[in-house]
Amino acid sequence: MASSTALSCLAALLLLAAAGAPVSAAEKETRLRVYWHDVVSGGPNARVVQVAQAPSSNASATGFGTVLVIDDPLTEGPNLTSRLLGRAQGMYVSAGKDSLSLLMAMNFVFVDGAYNGSSIAIIGPNQADRAVREMPVVGGTGVFRFARGYCQLRTHWFDAKTGDATVEYKIHLRHD
C-alpha cells in the first residue's frame, strides 16, 4: 500500500512538472538583436566612468575589484554610427580574480522605434573571455512589462589597448 501511494504521488508530481507554469494567452515572445558599444578610451564619445577600485586592482591582470558606470549606445548594426536604438545604463564590476568575469547590472533603455520608452533589466555574470555568454533578463517596463528571458552575447570587436568593445546581444524575451 505504501509503495502504491508513493507511486501515485510521484505520478502526480511528474504531471505537474510536465504541465509547467501556466502561460497567459496574451503573453508575447520577442527576439531582438542590438550591438552594445563600450567606449572606454576617452574623449567626447567615452561612455564609461570608473567609480571605484580596490588597492590591488591595478596589480591584477583582470582589474579585480574595479567598478565602472556605463551609459553605452545600443545600435541596430555593429558600427557605432548605426541607428541608435537605445542606451545600456548601469554598471559592471570586475568580479573574477583569475579570469575576466564581470558582474553586470544594467537597463537597456530603448529610445527609438517600436520599443521607444520601454526597457529591460539585465543582471548577471559575463565571462568575457568566452566566445558565447548568457545573461538573464529579469524584468522590463513599457512594451516589455513583466519581461523575463535571456541574452546571448558575442564579442564582435575588442581593442585590448583601449578597452573599447562592441558586443552583439541576441535577446530572447517573454512578456505581457
N, CA, C and O atoms as a DFTB+ gen file, in Angstrom:
704 C
 N C O
     1  1       0.817      -1.191       0.000
     2  2       0.000       0.000       0.000
     3  2       0.859       1.252       0.000
     4  3       0.566       2.210      -0.716
     5  1       1.924       1.250       0.805
     6  2       2.791       2.426       0.888
     7  2       3.463       2.701      -0.443
     8  3       3.644       3.855      -0.831
     9  1       3.840       1.615      -1.154
    10  2       4.511       1.840      -2.424
    11  2       3.547       2.357      -3.478
    12  3       3.958       3.143      -4.331
    13  1       2.285       1.950      -3.458
    14  2       1.324       2.472      -4.440
    15  2       1.019       3.937      -4.148
    16  3       0.794       4.709      -5.080
    17  1       1.007       4.340      -2.881
    18  2       0.813       5.750      -2.524
    19  2       2.007       6.565      -3.005
    20  3       1.844       7.658      -3.547
    21  1       3.193       6.034      -2.805
    22  2       4.401       6.736      -3.265
    23  2       4.390       6.880      -4.779
    24  3       4.756       7.928      -5.310
    25  1       3.963       5.810      -5.486
    26  2       3.887       5.876      -6.954
    27  2       2.851       6.890      -7.402
    28  3       3.075       7.615      -8.371
    29  1       1.722       6.950      -6.712
    30  2       0.684       7.929      -7.056
    31  2       1.195       9.348      -6.864
    32  3       0.964      10.219      -7.702
    33  1       1.888       9.576      -5.762
    34  2       2.464      10.911      -5.501
    35  2       3.497      11.271      -6.563
    36  3       3.535      12.398      -7.056
    37  1       4.341      10.288      -6.911
    38  2       5.353      10.520      -7.940
    39  2       4.705      10.832      -9.285
    40  3       5.156      11.730      -9.995
    41  1       3.660      10.104      -9.637
    42  2       2.954      10.350     -10.902
    43  2       2.338      11.743     -10.911
    44  3       2.396      12.444     -11.921
    45  1       1.742      12.150      -9.777
    46  2       1.138      13.484      -9.690
    47  2       2.205      14.563      -9.844
    48  3       1.989      15.558     -10.535
    49  1       3.354      14.368      -9.205
    50  2       4.454      15.337      -9.332
    51  2       4.961      15.419     -10.764
    52  3       5.243      16.508     -11.265
    53  1       5.075      14.279     -11.417
    54  2       5.522      14.278     -12.810
    55  2       4.533      15.000     -13.721
    56  3       4.937      15.728     -14.627
    57  1       3.244      14.800     -13.483
    58  2       2.231      15.505     -14.279
    59  2       2.310      17.010     -14.062
    60  3       2.211      17.780     -15.018
    61  1       2.488      17.435     -12.819
    62  2       2.624      18.860     -12.530
    63  2       3.866      19.441     -13.184
    64  3       3.818      20.539     -13.739
    65  1       4.967      18.723     -13.127
    66  2       6.217      19.202     -13.734
    67  2       6.078      19.286     -15.240
    68  3       6.575      20.234     -15.847
    69  1       5.415      18.320     -15.861
    70  2       5.244      18.317     -17.313
    71  2       4.349      19.463     -17.757
    72  3       4.534      20.014     -18.842
    73  1       3.374      19.827     -16.920
    74  2       2.469      20.910     -17.278
    75  2       3.202      22.239     -17.295
    76  3       2.860      23.123     -18.082
    77  1       4.208      22.395     -16.436
    78  2       4.969      23.643     -16.388
    79  2       4.127      24.771     -15.851
    80  3       2.986      24.574     -15.434
    81  1       4.709      25.969     -15.866
    82  2       3.997      27.155     -15.405
    83  2       2.952      27.550     -16.441
    84  3       3.201      27.462     -17.644
    85  1       1.792      27.981     -15.982
    86  2       0.768      28.379     -16.940
    87  2       1.250      29.580     -17.760
    88  3       1.876      30.495     -17.226
    89  1       0.955      29.564     -19.048
    90  2       1.343      30.643     -19.937
    91  2       0.082      31.386     -20.339
    92  3      -0.871      30.781     -20.830
    93  1       0.075      32.683     -20.135
    94  2      -1.067      33.501     -20.496
    95  2      -1.221      33.533     -22.009
    96  3      -0.237      33.573     -22.747
    97  1      -2.466      33.514     -22.456
    98  2      -2.721      33.592     -23.897
    99  2      -2.247      34.931     -24.456
   100  3      -1.942      35.038     -25.644
   101  1      -2.185      35.958     -23.592
   102  2      -1.764      37.285     -24.033
   103  2      -0.244      37.458     -24.000
   104  3       0.270      38.483     -24.448
   105  1       0.474      36.470     -23.476
   106  2       1.933      36.587     -23.371
   107  2       2.558      36.617     -24.767
   108  3       2.148      35.889     -25.671
   109  1       3.553      37.475     -24.911
   110  2       4.238      37.632     -26.193
   111  2       5.671      37.125     -26.075
   112  3       6.243      37.070     -24.987
   113  1       6.224      36.764     -27.203
   114  2       7.637      36.401     -27.271
   115  2       8.293      37.352     -28.264
   116  3       7.815      37.526     -29.385
   117  1       9.396      37.967     -27.836
   118  2      10.112      38.923     -28.671
   119  2      11.580      38.549     -28.722
   120  3      12.181      38.186     -27.711
   121  1      12.146      38.643     -29.915
   122  2      13.585      38.427     -30.102
   123  2      14.163      39.693     -30.718
   124  3      13.641      40.223     -31.699
   125  1      15.245      40.162     -30.123
   126  2      15.907      41.385     -30.570
   127  2      17.386      41.121     -30.765
   128  3      17.950      40.197     -30.179
   129  1      18.003      41.942     -31.595
   130  2      19.466      41.939     -31.687
   131  2      19.906      43.395     -31.653
   132  3      19.458      44.213     -32.456
   133  1      20.782      43.701     -30.719
   134  2      21.365      45.037     -30.620
   135  2      22.873      44.886     -30.451
   136  3      23.376      43.836     -30.051
   137  1      23.566      45.955     -30.763
   138  2      25.016      45.998     -30.564
   139  2      25.314      47.013     -29.471
   140  3      24.904      48.171     -29.545
   141  1      26.034      46.556     -28.461
   142  2      26.407      47.327     -27.272
   143  2      27.817      47.832     -27.504
   144  3      28.731      47.049     -27.759
   145  1      27.994      49.154     -27.414
   146  2      29.299      49.769     -27.675
   147  2      29.852      50.320     -26.371
   148  3      29.373      51.336     -25.868
   149  1      30.854      49.653     -25.828
   150  2      31.502      50.075     -24.591
   151  2      32.700      50.937     -24.973
   152  3      33.765      50.417     -25.305
   153  1      32.521      52.258     -24.924
   154  2      33.568      53.199     -25.335
   155  2      34.281      53.686     -24.081
   156  3      33.787      54.560     -23.368
   157  1      35.456      53.107     -23.823
   158  2      36.233      53.377     -22.624
   159  2      37.314      54.426     -22.879
   160  3      37.745      55.110     -21.951
   161  1      37.750      54.554     -24.119
   162  2      39.004      55.242     -24.464
   163  2      39.049      56.743     -24.231
   164  3      40.107      57.344     -24.418
   165  1      37.983      57.360     -23.842
   166  2      38.049      58.782     -23.531
   167  2      37.551      59.653     -24.653
   168  3      37.012      59.172     -25.650
   169  1      37.739      60.938     -24.475
   170  2      37.261      61.882     -25.470
   171  2      35.762      62.076     -25.349
   172  3      35.148      61.610     -24.390
   173  1      35.166      62.764     -26.322
   174  2      33.740      63.088     -26.234
   175  2      32.818      61.872     -26.359
   176  3      31.650      61.951     -25.979
   177  1      33.318      60.755     -26.881
   178  2      32.483      59.563     -27.041
   179  2      32.584      58.584     -25.874
   180  3      31.919      57.548     -25.888
   181  1      33.397      58.887     -24.869
   182  2      33.541      57.982     -23.726
   183  2      32.217      57.855     -22.999
   184  3      31.550      58.853     -22.723
   185  1      31.844      56.636     -22.693
   186  2      30.575      56.359     -22.025
   187  2      30.766      55.497     -20.791
   188  3      29.806      54.920     -20.281
   189  1      31.992      55.405     -20.309
   190  2      32.320      54.566     -19.164
   191  2      33.114      55.405     -18.168
   192  3      34.055      56.106     -18.539
   193  1      32.716      55.322     -16.892
   194  2      33.419      56.053     -15.844
   195  2      33.764      55.084     -14.729
   196  3      32.892      54.396     -14.198
   197  1      35.038      55.036     -14.380
   198  2      35.448      54.202     -13.244
   199  2      35.101      54.966     -11.969
   200  3      35.489      56.123     -11.808
   201  1      34.365      54.313     -11.061
   202  2      33.952      54.982      -9.829
   203  2      34.618      54.416      -8.578
   204  3      34.577      55.043      -7.520
   205  1      35.233      53.235      -8.687
   206  2      35.906      52.641      -7.522
   207  2      36.863      51.555      -7.985
   208  3      36.725      50.984      -9.067
   209  1      37.837      51.293      -7.127
   210  2      38.727      50.149      -7.333
   211  2      39.364      49.787      -6.006
   212  3      39.488      50.621      -5.109
   213  1      39.760      48.551      -5.898
   214  2      40.442      48.070      -4.703
   215  2      41.906      48.483      -4.772
   216  3      42.410      48.752      -5.863
   217  1      42.594      48.541      -3.652
   218  2      44.017      48.887      -3.689
   219  2      44.839      47.953      -4.580
   220  3      45.868      48.359      -5.120
   221  1      44.392      46.711      -4.734
   222  2      45.141      45.737      -5.525
   223  2      44.664      45.647      -6.980
   224  3      45.213      44.853      -7.743
   225  1      43.653      46.440      -7.391
   226  2      43.088      46.327      -8.747
   227  2      44.114      46.551      -9.843
   228  3      44.117      45.825     -10.837
   229  1      44.982      47.535      -9.686
   230  2      45.976      47.818     -10.726
   231  2      46.988      46.694     -10.901
   232  3      47.525      46.511     -11.994
   233  1      47.253      45.945      -9.849
   234  2      48.203      44.838      -9.931
   235  2      47.568      43.561     -10.478
   236  3      48.271      42.600     -10.790
   237  1      46.243      43.551     -10.595
   238  2      45.516      42.370     -11.052
   239  2      45.415      42.368     -12.572
   240  3      45.137      43.401     -13.182
   241  1      45.640      41.214     -13.180
   242  2      45.517      41.089     -14.643
   243  2      44.078      41.293     -15.101
   244  3      43.843      41.644     -16.257
   245  1      43.114      41.079     -14.212
   246  2      41.700      41.209     -14.576
   247  2      41.077      42.500     -14.059
   248  3      39.896      42.745     -14.306
   249  1      41.841      43.340     -13.344
   250  2      41.268      44.552     -12.755
   251  2      40.326      44.245     -11.615
   252  3      39.443      45.045     -11.303
   253  1      40.504      43.084     -10.983
   254  2      39.620      42.602      -9.917
   255  2      39.311      43.713      -8.911
   256  3      40.217      44.331      -8.352
   257  1      38.014      43.956      -8.691
   258  2      37.582      44.954      -7.721
   259  2      37.246      46.307      -8.331
   260  3      36.824      47.210      -7.609
   261  1      37.419      46.473      -9.625
   262  2      37.126      47.743     -10.285
   263  2      35.623      47.843     -10.570
   264  3      35.006      46.878     -11.021
   265  1      35.042      49.014     -10.303
   266  2      33.624      49.268     -10.543
   267  2      33.506      50.386     -11.577
   268  3      34.102      51.452     -11.419
   269  1      32.734      50.136     -12.634
   270  2      32.540      51.113     -13.700
   271  2      31.054      51.371     -13.918
   272  3      30.240      50.450     -13.846
   273  1      30.706      52.623     -14.184
   274  2      29.338      53.007     -14.502
   275  2      29.290      53.298     -15.993
   276  3      30.211      53.899     -16.545
   277  1      28.193      52.861     -16.657
   278  2      28.113      52.982     -18.113
   279  2      26.831      53.685     -18.566
   280  3      25.804      53.655     -17.887
   281  1      26.929      54.304     -19.713
   282  2      25.799      54.825     -20.476
   283  2      26.153      54.580     -21.940
   284  3      26.451      55.507     -22.693
   285  1      26.110      53.304     -22.319
   286  2      26.618      52.855     -23.614
   287  2      25.535      52.864     -24.692
   288  3      24.386      52.519     -24.419
   289  1      25.896      53.257     -25.913
   290  2      24.936      53.207     -27.018
   291  2      24.591      51.766     -27.391
   292  3      25.439      50.875     -27.353
   293  1      23.329      51.564     -27.752
   294  2      22.840      50.305     -28.324
   295  2      22.404      50.631     -29.745
   296  3      21.521      51.462     -29.957
   297  1      23.025      49.977     -30.712
   298  2      22.725      50.301     -32.105
   299  2      22.150      49.099     -32.842
   300  3      22.211      47.959     -32.380
   301  1      21.591      49.404     -34.007
   302  2      20.990      48.386     -34.857
   303  2      22.049      47.503     -35.517
   304  3      21.826      46.309     -35.716
   305  1      23.186      48.080     -35.853
   306  2      24.261      47.351     -36.507
   307  2      25.545      47.435     -35.708
   308  3      25.589      48.113     -34.682
   309  1      26.594      46.757     -36.160
   310  2      27.839      46.705     -35.399
   311  2      28.667      47.992     -35.411
   312  3      29.595      48.124     -34.615
   313  1      28.354      48.935     -36.290
   314  2      29.099      50.190     -36.317
   315  2      28.495      51.181     -35.340
   316  3      27.274      51.269     -35.210
   317  1      29.343      51.921     -34.658
   318  2      28.884      52.919     -33.696
   319  2      27.995      53.962     -34.369
   320  3      27.160      54.583     -33.712
   321  1      28.169      54.154     -35.662
   322  2      27.366      55.125     -36.413
   323  2      26.031      54.552     -36.891
   324  3      25.256      55.261     -37.531
   325  1      25.750      53.283     -36.592
   326  2      24.461      52.675     -36.945
   327  2      23.337      53.376     -36.190
   328  3      23.584      54.121     -35.242
   329  1      22.112      53.132     -36.615
   330  2      20.939      53.731     -35.977
   331  2      20.919      53.428     -34.481
   332  3      21.016      52.272     -34.071
   333  1      20.792      54.477     -33.672
   334  2      20.742      54.352     -32.215
   335  2      19.368      53.838     -31.807
   336  3      18.355      54.476     -32.093
   337  1      19.327      52.687     -31.141
   338  2      18.074      52.102     -30.672
   339  2      17.819      52.398     -29.200
   340  3      16.673      52.461     -28.755
   341  1      18.919      52.579     -28.444
   342  2      18.764      52.803     -27.009
   343  2      20.097      52.979     -26.331
   344  3      21.131      53.185     -26.968
   345  1      20.041      52.889     -24.990
   346  2      21.242      53.052     -24.180
   347  2      21.282      51.942     -23.139
   348  3      20.254      51.545     -22.590
   349  1      22.484      51.453     -22.879
   350  2      22.705      50.494     -21.793
   351  2      23.203      51.308     -20.609
   352  3      24.336      51.790     -20.616
   353  1      22.368      51.460     -19.604
   354  2      22.708      52.287     -18.447
   355  2      22.792      51.408     -17.212
   356  3      21.858      50.671     -16.897
   357  1      23.920      51.492     -16.513
   358  2      24.100      50.676     -15.319
   359  2      25.545      50.641     -14.899
   360  3      26.243      51.655     -14.916
   361  1      25.990      49.448     -14.517
   362  2      27.370      49.309     -14.045
   363  2      27.861      47.899     -14.268
   364  3      27.081      46.965     -14.456
   365  1      29.192      47.767     -14.241
   366  2      29.780      46.440     -14.180
   367  2      30.979      46.473     -13.263
   368  3      31.656      47.488     -13.102
   369  1      31.213      45.306     -12.664
   370  2      32.269      45.134     -11.674
   371  2      33.156      43.997     -12.134
   372  3      32.661      42.944     -12.534
   373  1      34.458      44.200     -12.081
   374  2      35.383      43.114     -12.374
   375  2      35.373      42.181     -11.164
   376  3      35.977      42.470     -10.132
   377  1      34.672      41.055     -11.317
   378  2      34.436      40.154     -10.196
   379  2      35.259      38.873     -10.259
   380  3      35.189      38.050      -9.346
   381  1      36.036      38.693     -11.322
   382  2      36.859      37.498     -11.456
   383  2      38.303      37.799     -11.096
   384  3      38.958      38.628     -11.727
   385  1      38.776      37.127     -10.094
   386  2      40.162      37.350      -9.673
   387  2      41.148      36.704     -10.642
   388  3      42.215      37.255     -10.913
   389  1      40.779      35.521     -11.167
   390  2      41.695      34.782     -12.036
   391  2      41.226      34.706     -13.487
   392  3      41.932      34.165     -14.337
   393  1      40.038      35.246     -13.777
   394  2      39.537      35.250     -15.153
   395  2      38.764      36.546     -15.361
   396  3      38.314      37.174     -14.403
   397  1      38.615      36.939     -16.620
   398  2      37.890      38.165     -16.924
   399  2      36.396      37.896     -16.831
   400  3      35.748      37.589     -17.832
   401  1      35.858      38.011     -15.632
   402  2      34.446      37.789     -15.363
   403  2      33.878      39.048     -14.744
   404  3      34.386      39.543     -13.737
   405  1      32.825      39.561     -15.349
   406  2      32.204      40.793     -14.893
   407  2      30.836      40.492     -14.293
   408  3      30.122      39.613     -14.778
   409  1      30.474      41.209     -13.253
   410  2      29.105      41.206     -12.771
   411  2      28.474      42.449     -13.380
   412  3      28.914      43.568     -13.116
   413  1      27.434      42.252     -14.199
   414  2      26.810      43.370     -14.904
   415  2      25.386      43.566     -14.398
   416  3      24.638      42.606     -14.210
   417  1      25.028      44.823     -14.183
   418  2      23.672      45.211     -13.803
   419  2      23.333      46.437     -14.636
   420  3      23.901      47.511     -14.436
   421  1      22.400      46.271     -15.576
   422  2      22.106      47.395     -16.474
   423  2      20.685      47.312     -16.999
   424  3      20.056      46.254     -17.021
   425  1      20.211      48.463     -17.417
   426  2      18.934      48.574     -18.106
   427  2      19.212      48.924     -19.554
   428  3      20.005      49.822     -19.838
   429  1      18.573      48.227     -20.462
   430  2      18.573      48.618     -21.869
   431  2      17.341      49.502     -22.043
   432  3      16.210      49.017     -22.039
   433  1      17.574      50.797     -22.197
   434  2      16.514      51.783     -22.317
   435  2      16.375      52.141     -23.795
   436  3      17.281      52.727     -24.387
   437  1      15.235      51.786     -24.385
   438  2      15.037      51.998     -25.819
   439  2      14.543      53.415     -26.086
   440  3      13.646      53.909     -25.402
   441  1      15.140      54.070     -27.096
   442  2      14.841      55.474     -27.390
   443  2      14.331      55.688     -28.811
   444  3      14.102      56.829     -29.215
   445  1      14.148      54.609     -29.579
   446  2      13.690      54.754     -30.951
   447  2      12.926      53.499     -31.371
   448  3      13.099      52.426     -30.794
   449  1      12.097      53.654     -32.364
   450  2      11.399      52.511     -32.942
   451  2      10.218      52.057     -32.113
   452  3       9.717      52.796     -31.266
   453  1       9.780      50.838     -32.363
   454  2       8.583      50.275     -31.735
   455  2       8.710      50.156     -30.214
   456  3       7.694      50.107     -29.521
   457  1       9.914      50.110     -29.691
   458  2      10.132      49.902     -28.256
   459  2      10.505      51.192     -27.533
   460  3      10.886      51.151     -26.363
   461  1      10.402      52.337     -28.208
   462  2      10.734      53.636     -27.623
   463  2      10.003      53.817     -26.293
   464  3       8.786      53.648     -26.221
   465  1      10.751      54.163     -25.239
   466  2      10.186      54.364     -23.914
   467  2      10.125      53.108     -23.067
   468  3       9.778      53.186     -21.889
   469  1      10.448      51.962     -23.626
   470  2      10.442      50.698     -22.886
   471  2      11.866      50.341     -22.465
   472  3      12.834      50.889     -22.992
   473  1      11.982      49.427     -21.519
   474  2      13.306      48.998     -21.080
   475  2      13.271      47.543     -20.644
   476  3      12.210      46.985     -20.364
   477  1      14.459      46.938     -20.593
   478  2      14.622      45.612     -19.993
   479  2      15.766      45.689     -18.987
   480  3      16.721      46.443     -19.174
   481  1      15.659      44.908     -17.930
   482  2      16.673      44.860     -16.882
   483  2      17.472      43.565     -17.016
   484  3      16.909      42.471     -17.064
   485  1      18.796      43.714     -17.076
   486  2      19.709      42.581     -17.242
   487  2      20.675      42.600     -16.068
   488  3      21.280      43.630     -15.770
   489  1      20.817      41.468     -15.407
   490  2      21.793      41.386     -14.313
   491  2      22.356      39.972     -14.278
   492  3      21.616      38.991     -14.353
   493  1      23.677      39.885     -14.165
   494  2      24.285      38.568     -14.085
   495  2      25.742      38.584     -14.469
   496  3      26.322      39.641     -14.718
   497  1      26.339      37.394     -14.517
   498  2      27.761      37.283     -14.841
   499  2      28.009      37.349     -16.342
   500  3      27.209      36.861     -17.139
   501  1      29.112      37.950     -16.706
   502  2      29.557      38.000     -18.097
   503  2      31.007      37.527     -18.098
   504  3      31.918      38.294     -17.786
   505  1      31.214      36.279     -18.445
   506  2      32.566      35.726     -18.515
   507  2      33.133      36.108     -19.878
   508  3      33.053      35.352     -20.847
   509  1      33.709      37.305     -19.918
   510  2      34.068      37.969     -21.172
   511  2      35.103      37.227     -21.998
   512  3      35.241      37.504     -23.190
   513  1      35.830      36.297     -21.407
   514  2      36.830      35.559     -22.178
   515  2      36.225      34.375     -22.934
   516  3      36.946      33.675     -23.646
   517  1      34.928      34.137     -22.797
   518  2      34.258      33.066     -23.540
   519  2      33.683      33.620     -24.842
   520  3      33.296      34.787     -24.907
   521  1      33.629      32.791     -25.866
   522  2      33.111      33.231     -27.167
   523  2      31.628      33.577     -27.088
   524  3      31.196      34.576     -27.663
   525  1      30.840      32.759     -26.380
   526  2      29.407      32.992     -26.227
   527  2      29.091      32.944     -24.740
   528  3      29.498      32.027     -24.026
   529  1      28.357      33.954     -24.294
   530  2      27.941      34.016     -22.890
   531  2      26.438      34.218     -22.825
   532  3      25.813      34.624     -23.805
   533  1      25.858      33.928     -21.654
   534  2      24.436      34.184     -21.429
   535  2      24.258      34.981     -20.155
   536  3      24.950      34.766     -19.159
   537  1      23.311      35.908     -20.211
   538  2      22.924      36.661     -19.020
   539  2      21.396      36.715     -18.961
   540  3      20.739      36.763     -20.001
   541  1      20.829      36.706     -17.758
   542  2      19.372      36.716     -17.639
   543  2      18.764      38.109     -17.778
   544  3      19.358      39.107     -17.371
   545  1      17.563      38.155     -18.364
   546  2      16.720      39.336     -18.332
   547  2      15.754      39.108     -17.179
   548  3      15.062      38.091     -17.138
   549  1      15.704      40.050     -16.242
   550  2      14.944      39.841     -15.008
   551  2      13.728      40.756     -14.872
   552  3      13.018      40.688     -13.869
   553  1      13.481      41.599     -15.852
   554  2      12.316      42.469     -15.777
   555  2      12.275      43.427     -16.945
   556  3      13.153      43.424     -17.808
   557  1      11.242      44.245     -16.959
   558  2      11.103      45.215     -18.027
   559  2       9.991      46.200     -17.744
   560  3       9.220      46.036     -16.799
   561  1       9.917      47.242     -18.587
   562  2       8.884      48.258     -18.483
   563  2       8.299      48.521     -19.859
   564  3       8.850      48.091     -20.872
   565  1       7.173      49.234     -19.889
   566  2       6.552      49.589     -21.157
   567  2       6.096      48.351     -21.902
   568  3       5.419      47.492     -21.336
   569  1       6.464      48.258     -23.171
   570  2       6.116      47.094     -24.001
   571  2       6.620      45.803     -23.352
   572  3       6.018      44.745     -23.535
   573  1       7.710      45.882     -22.601
   574  2       8.339      44.698     -22.012
   575  2       7.966      44.486     -20.545
   576  3       8.728      43.863     -19.805
   577  1       6.807      44.992     -20.111
   578  2       6.377      44.794     -18.726
   579  2       6.347      43.305     -18.403
   580  3       5.860      42.502     -19.198
   581  1       6.862      42.943     -17.249
   582  2       6.961      41.564     -16.772
   583  2       7.898      40.705     -17.627
   584  3       7.732      39.488     -17.698
   585  1       8.878      41.334     -18.271
   586  2       9.799      40.583     -19.134
   587  2      10.639      39.609     -18.325
   588  3      11.012      39.862     -17.179
   589  1      10.916      38.498     -18.963
   590  2      11.876      37.517     -18.452
   591  2      12.473      36.837     -19.675
   592  3      11.836      36.733     -20.723
   593  1      13.691      36.383     -19.520
   594  2      14.336      35.742     -20.651
   595  2      15.841      35.736     -20.476
   596  3      16.357      35.678     -19.360
   597  1      16.535      35.798     -21.610
   598  2      17.995      35.756     -21.559
   599  2      18.584      36.470     -22.768
   600  3      17.912      36.710     -23.772
   601  1      19.862      36.799     -22.632
   602  2      20.639      37.391     -23.720
   603  2      21.797      36.455     -24.028
   604  3      22.399      35.879     -23.121
   605  1      22.102      36.309     -25.296
   606  2      23.343      35.641     -25.696
   607  2      24.276      36.726     -26.204
   608  3      23.904      37.536     -27.053
   609  1      25.486      36.733     -25.676
   610  2      26.462      37.761     -26.004
   611  2      27.601      37.164     -26.802
   612  3      28.073      36.064     -26.516
   613  1      28.037      37.908     -27.810
   614  2      29.220      37.550     -28.592
   615  2      30.009      38.817     -28.829
   616  3      29.462      39.815     -29.298
   617  1      31.287      38.786     -28.510
   618  2      32.118      39.953     -28.774
   619  2      32.329      40.072     -30.272
   620  3      32.841      39.158     -30.918
   621  1      31.929      41.202     -30.807
   622  2      32.086      41.469     -32.243
   623  2      33.466      42.071     -32.515
   624  3      34.110      41.765     -33.519
   625  1      33.902      42.940     -31.587
   626  2      35.186      43.633     -31.757
   627  2      35.683      44.059     -30.387
   628  3      34.897      44.471     -29.534
   629  1      36.993      43.959     -30.179
   630  2      37.604      44.381     -28.919
   631  2      38.992      44.936     -29.196
   632  3      39.777      44.328     -29.924
   633  1      39.289      46.083     -28.618
   634  2      40.613      46.699     -28.728
   635  2      41.292      46.577     -27.368
   636  3      40.949      47.302     -26.434
   637  1      42.245      45.670     -27.256
   638  2      42.918      45.409     -25.976
   639  2      43.687      46.627     -25.476
   640  3      43.878      46.784     -24.270
   641  1      44.125      47.479     -26.376
   642  2      44.897      48.667     -25.990
   643  2      44.019      49.716     -25.300
   644  3      44.425      50.305     -24.298
   645  1      42.806      49.949     -25.842
   646  2      41.936      50.988     -25.284
   647  2      40.871      50.434     -24.343
   648  3      40.370      51.157     -23.482
   649  1      40.523      49.167     -24.498
   650  2      39.432      48.581     -23.727
   651  2      38.079      48.753     -24.402
   652  3      37.074      48.258     -23.891
   653  1      38.030      49.444     -25.541
   654  2      36.773      49.624     -26.265
   655  2      36.299      48.283     -26.820
   656  3      37.105      47.438     -27.209
   657  1      34.982      48.103     -26.848
   658  2      34.424      46.837     -27.343
   659  2      33.060      47.064     -27.966
   660  3      32.338      47.998     -27.615
   661  1      32.728      46.189     -28.897
   662  2      31.380      46.094     -29.449
   663  2      30.937      44.651     -29.243
   664  3      31.624      43.710     -29.642
   665  1      29.773      44.497     -28.610
   666  2      29.264      43.170     -28.275
   667  2      27.857      43.026     -28.853
   668  3      27.007      43.897     -28.671
   669  1      27.626      41.918     -29.548
   670  2      26.306      41.615     -30.068
   671  2      25.478      40.968     -28.956
   672  3      25.925      40.019     -28.312
   673  1      24.275      41.487     -28.739
   674  2      23.322      40.928     -27.782
   675  2      22.129      40.381     -28.551
   676  3      21.392      41.141     -29.180
   677  1      21.937      39.074     -28.504
   678  2      20.708      38.462     -29.026
   679  2      19.821      38.239     -27.808
   680  3      20.166      37.483     -26.900
   681  1      18.680      38.905     -27.806
   682  2      17.806      38.946     -26.633
   683  2      16.541      38.142     -26.925
   684  3      15.892      38.336     -27.953
   685  1      16.203      37.241     -26.011
   686  2      15.026      36.374     -26.118
   687  2      14.128      36.691     -24.926
   688  3      14.532      36.474     -23.784
   689  1      12.914      37.201     -25.165
   690  2      12.040      37.667     -24.092
   691  2      10.658      37.039     -24.162
   692  3      10.157      36.696     -25.233
   693  1      10.062      36.902     -22.990
   694  2       8.629      36.640     -22.853
   695  2       8.099      37.764     -21.961
   696  3       8.716      38.117     -20.955
   697  1       6.964      38.313     -22.339
   698  2       6.430      39.471     -21.615
   699  2       4.946      39.618     -21.893
   700  3       4.396      38.944     -22.764
   701  1       4.294      40.518     -21.135
   702  2       2.867      40.808     -21.352
   703  2       2.680      41.575     -22.641
   704  3       1.552      41.913     -23.000
